[in-house]
Amino acid sequence: MAMELSIISFGTHFYLLIITMRIALGIEYAGSDFSGWQIQHHARTVQACVEAALSKVANHPVKVFCAGRTDAGVHALGQVVHADVTAQRSMHSWVLGCNANLPQEISILWAQAVDDNFHARFSAQARHYRYVILNRQARPAILSKRVTYQPKPLDVDKMQAGGNYLLGTHDFSSYRTVACQAKTPIRTVSCLTLSSIGEHLIIEISANAFLHHMVRNIVGVLIAIGSGEKQPEWADTVLKARNRTIGGVTAPADGLYLCAVDYPAPYFFPQARPPL
């Protein structure tokens, strides 16, 4: 959608008509030093930083809407947001201008013009998360706060067997925080796979949408299974209980990444490539 400025005359009176443009942006951020995505009073958040940067480039206040509100400490490689702006800028200028006004932990990867029907959250068809566990005796240094450290040996095959119970459409009440405000606990998990890359255990999970702490609670259950504390069937027992108190410990935020968001045609956006 192109931005238009029109001057309309009625008799001797002239009026400047300003038409807004909706843009979508892809964002990468390291969430360790933020209190999550959503704006909070007296706390540093990703949304507040992004809105401040966009407002400077647009030269007017800008509000953004995201595909998924990540928690404190959670990272993103492919967060998607949209905003309505009245400033006329090239997409390249939105990227460069915002990045010049953002802290080093946040980077705008791309910007695209979209129509008014696009909504970063409500137009999304699926979200893809990756959880990275460093499975060795020594704690991480270089990847501190970028991976979850687990010194106990983990059985990937048993964890995969447990994760298989969670595929499909289910009531995930046992896997969400008691403070979750979602109207329904029903979610459809389309992918849950585990793999090892050296000392790193990678958990990939995709769903139409996620509940508050859902991925971290799933990982907590899978770690208990992988360490031998529980059998794979326990993941199903927890699921069917529909009771959060039955589940295990919530896994740390350090290893969690929002990797990508899927949208229907004609919204085709660049996909980020995970570092691991």
Steps between C-alpha positions, in 0.01 A plus 500: 500500500641839404476799734304788354466868587208675338383860511122535475334832440147605594442847367772721643598244765778248455549184707804273520390138501760267652469133419673245719703204382521166679843339514612161628846456650712198592688531829784312665581551867693354789249504783728443797502860620135576428187444707336336202339645189199686637529854634511516880530800730848542649640201307712472186307323223556424133172660392586831669838514324353414158219753532744773607725430200212490252354820643829680444523390138131573435512830690171411669395253773484142372340195662599149391313169514700176516446140392588359842567664837818339630577476872791650690826345385355342184674576169368547147647437158183564302256711698253678270325828579285749316453873543303780334711799398441824316862580417615429145814289519649223291500153657879516510481827693265351759752222565807725516327777692356272765824310551684829551266569792482152654724342766747239378282214626224582248524508121241565229570244227254610230200720432217453251187695410180302564131565454266606777365147540834375631538457876824361642314295762160418356618427145760250622433133424784342698789582730830312513716483811839347563632402842876444539648296786874475565532144631845465657661509845663843466276808503502733196705816477477626141135393473400605851137620496468374142450131584360303792765308690421140596791298647311170531522278189175513303351214300381663178304194384296488821436873481378462142270216605353727768464789260307287252207487742460875464460507122156594371215701647465481880399685813838625625378624840774298673765671290407863557558733792213555740519870408437430129220721368427312177130443443552133417775249585444311173804514273624296203865393509607411145866425566707395801841359416825450689851477361858521621772725359817421690437589864180685415152348512255681271125490553288632212133561568235654276134575567219721380550701820651453845377548854695694764811295593375210285832428329702534821261272689519239223879516510492463879305176464730373223813572709353296787444215253843532339681498835325177604281654770185416303396265220387628157136419583508767770469771234162352409397462866572869557311596183188305591494632858422852373651628822818711512596369846552152349771624265870542560727798548479785249821496296712820503443773241868507396476229234174610335485670158203616293635396160229569246134585441295369208249712310266425211545639148575770402711561811835339433775626730871411527569209735777519759762227516559366854865514617486136616 
